[in-house]
Amino acid sequence: MDTNFESPTPQLRVVIADDDPLVREIVATVIRAESSLTLVAESEDTASAVEAVMEHSPDVAVLDWVMPGGGGAMAAARIIRERPDTAIVALTGEESEEARLEMMRGGARGFLLKGSPPAQLIETIHAVARLQGDPVWNAHGQD
């Protein structure tokens, strides 16, 4: 599913973290199918998400809001403190103000609902990687 984004050299490096193995596999499959992205690590909880970012220094980390060990906002805050050049995309099944605010406070530059089209995930990853203005809050699932 290559959406033909202009690919910076090198490709954008991405870490994903979600405690649901099915969601993690779907997100990984979408990223692997996109030629402008490289999946460098997968994680299932807050601690392993932070470890993966420290080890792989990705351009973007896609973090589930609710994960064991503190959740995406806690992971985002730790990542931003140690690796401020890593952009964070919040991924959640809940379209709530609480989720958005918590992830934004943690340092997320983008917000995406589970169930969004794969192209929207790719667009959001690219948008946060080059973001210099307002965050990307794609809070709508299927449009």
N, C-alpha and C positions, 0 to 999 in steps of 0.2 A: 504494500500500500504506500508507495512513494508519492508524497504530495508535491514533490518538486520544489521545495524551498531552496533558495540559494544557500548552499552549504559553505559555511566558513571553514577555513582549513586551520586546524583539523576539525573533525566532526564534533558536535556538542556531546560531551560525556555526561551520562545520566546515571544517578542512583535512584532506585525506587524502594520504598518501605511501606508495607501494608501487612497487617497480621492475617488477612484472609488469603490463603494460598491461591484460590481461584482468581481473585482480583489481581493479585501480584502477577500471576501467569498471563492474564489478559493484557495488563499494562506492559509487561515485558515483551509480549508478542508484537504489540503495536510499535513499540520502540525499535525492536529488532528489524521490523519490516521497513523502517524509514531510513533511507540512505544518509540523511544528514545527522542522524543520532547514533550514538554508541552506548549500549547498556554496559556499565562497568561493574555494577553490584546490585544485589537484591537483599533486602532485610525484612525481618518480620516483627521487630519491636524497636522501641526508642533507642536503647543502648547500641544495638547492632547497626541501626541507621547512622548514628553519630560515628561509630567506628568505621563504617564503610566510607563515609565522607572524609574522615581523617586519613584513611589509607589511600583512597583513590582520587581525591581532590577533583570532584566532578564540577562541571559548569552549572548543573542543575540537579537538585534533589526533589523528587516527587514523594511527599510524605502524607500518609493517612493521618487524619485528625485524631482518631481514636485508635491507639495501639497500646499494648502492654508496656509498662515501665514509664509511664508519664504522658505519652501521646505525642502527636506531631508538633504541637506548639512548643513543648519542652525540647524536643529534638531540634527544631528550627532555631530556637534561642541559643542552644549550645553550639550548633553548626555556625551560625552567624558570628558568634563570639570568636570562634577559632578559625573559621574559613569564610570571611566576609564576602569573598568573591563568588561564593556558591549561591546561586539563586534558588529560592524555595518555591515550589508549587504545592499548595495544600490540596489534598484529594479527600473528599468526604461524601458520605451518603446522605448527609443532613444539610438541607438548605436553611441554615439558621444564622441569625445575627451573632449568636454566641460563638459558633464555629468560626465565622469570618473574623470577628474581633480578636479571638484568642490566637488564631493563626497569624493575623496581621501583627499583633503585638509580639509574637514570637519571631517575626521577621519575614514571613511569607510575602512574596511579590505577586503571587497568582493564586487563584482559588478555582477549583474545578469540581463539579459534582460527578460522582460515580454514575455511570449511565450516559454520560456525554458522548457524542460521537468521537471515534478515534482521531479524526482530523482536528477536532477541537483540542484534544490533548497535545498533539504535535504543535499546533499553533501556539498554545499557551506556553509550552516549553521554550519555543523559539522567542516568544514575546518577552518572557521574564529574563531570558539570557541576554537580551539586548536592551532591556528596560532602562530608561533614564527619566521617565516621567511617572505617571500614575500607575498603581498596581493594576493587574489584569484580573478582574473578578468575573470569570465566566461561570456565573452561578446558575445557569439554566441547564437542565439535562437535555433531553431530546427536544430540539427546536423544530 
